[in-house]
Amino acid sequence: QQQPSIHSCATNEWDVHRARRQLRRASDECRRRGLKLASRWASEQLMGLAAPPSRSTGSSAVEEDQLSEEENCQPNDVELYALSLFDLGEYSRAAHVLSSSSSTAPNNQNSAAEETNASA
């Protein structure tokens, strides 16, 4: 019996969560080694991936706890992308990426609404 090769396309399914973890790790490793363009490329690919689908109900609570702990210790995808831009000296792009992401955050929407109400 022949084992399927790594490059075999037997199924069209792939693990988005695994791809996101690998891209995060690649971006971080490249940044640590001084490979700034490679770090930006990996973080851009990460930003381009669709939002991860919700976990299936079949996954265990232990797996989800491990994933959430790992993700909470790491910078989020936007911060990772902004950091890679900052390392390349693209300060205005990094600022734009961070300000765009913070303007859509739920907490900032609430504070903006409060400021609008207070000024009225």
C-alpha positions in Angstrom: 0.0 0.0 0.0 1.4 3.3 -1.1 1.4 6.3 1.4 0.0 9.5 -0.1 2.7 12.1 -0.7 2.8 15.5 0.9 2.0 17.1 -2.4 -0.9 14.8 -3.1 -4.2 16.7 -3.7 -6.5 13.8 -2.6 -8.8 16.2 -1.0 -9.5 19.9 -1.4 -9.9 20.4 2.3 -7.2 22.2 4.3 -7.0 23.3 7.9 -7.4 27.0 8.0 -6.4 27.1 11.7 -3.2 25.2 11.0 -2.4 27.5 8.1 -2.9 30.6 10.3 -0.7 29.2 13.1 2.0 28.4 10.6 1.9 31.8 9.0 2.0 33.5 12.4 5.0 31.3 13.3 6.7 32.0 10.0 6.3 35.7 10.3 7.6 35.7 13.8 10.6 33.5 13.0 11.5 35.6 9.9 11.3 38.8 12.0 13.6 37.3 14.6 16.1 36.4 12.0 16.0 39.8 10.4 14.2 38.6 7.2 11.9 41.7 7.2 10.4 41.2 3.7 9.7 37.5 4.3 8.0 38.5 7.6 5.8 41.0 5.9 4.9 38.5 3.2 3.8 35.9 5.8 1.8 38.4 7.7 0.2 39.7 4.5 -0.8 36.2 3.6 -2.3 35.8 7.1 -4.3 39.0 6.7 -5.5 37.8 3.3 -7.0 34.6 4.7 -10.7 34.6 5.4 -11.7 34.8 9.1 -11.3 31.4 10.6 -14.5 29.4 10.7 -16.0 28.6 14.1 -14.8 25.4 15.6 -17.0 22.4 15.1 -18.9 21.1 18.1 -16.9 17.8 17.8 -13.7 19.4 19.0 -12.9 19.0 22.7 -12.9 21.7 25.2 -9.2 21.0 26.0 -8.2 21.6 22.4 -10.1 24.9 22.4 -8.5 26.0 25.7 -5.0 25.2 24.3 -5.8 27.2 21.1 -7.2 30.2 23.0 -4.2 30.2 25.4 -1.8 30.1 22.4 -3.6 32.8 20.5 -4.0 35.1 23.6 -0.2 35.0 24.2 0.5 36.1 20.6 -0.1 39.4 19.0 -3.2 39.4 16.9 -2.9 39.2 13.1 -3.3 43.0 12.6 -0.6 43.7 15.2 1.7 41.2 13.6 1.2 42.8 10.2 1.7 46.3 11.6 4.9 45.1 13.3 6.3 43.8 10.1 5.5 47.1 8.3 7.2 49.0 11.2 10.3 46.9 10.9 10.5 47.8 7.2 10.2 51.5 8.1 6.7 51.8 6.6 5.5 53.8 9.6 2.5 55.5 8.0 1.2 52.2 6.7 1.7 50.5 10.1 -0.2 53.4 11.7 -3.0 53.2 9.2 -3.3 49.4 9.7 -3.5 49.8 13.4 -5.9 52.8 13.3 -8.2 51.0 10.8 -8.4 47.9 13.0 -9.0 49.9 16.2 -11.7 51.9 14.6 -13.7 48.8 14.0 -13.1 47.3 17.4 -16.3 47.0 19.5 -14.8 48.8 22.5 -13.7 51.8 20.4 -17.1 52.1 18.8 -18.7 52.4 22.2 -16.2 55.0 23.3 -16.7 57.0 20.1 -20.5 56.9 20.6 -20.0 58.1 24.2 -17.8 61.0 23.0 -20.4 62.0 20.4 -23.1 61.9 23.1 -21.0 63.9 25.5 -20.2 66.6 23.0 -23.9 67.0 21.9 
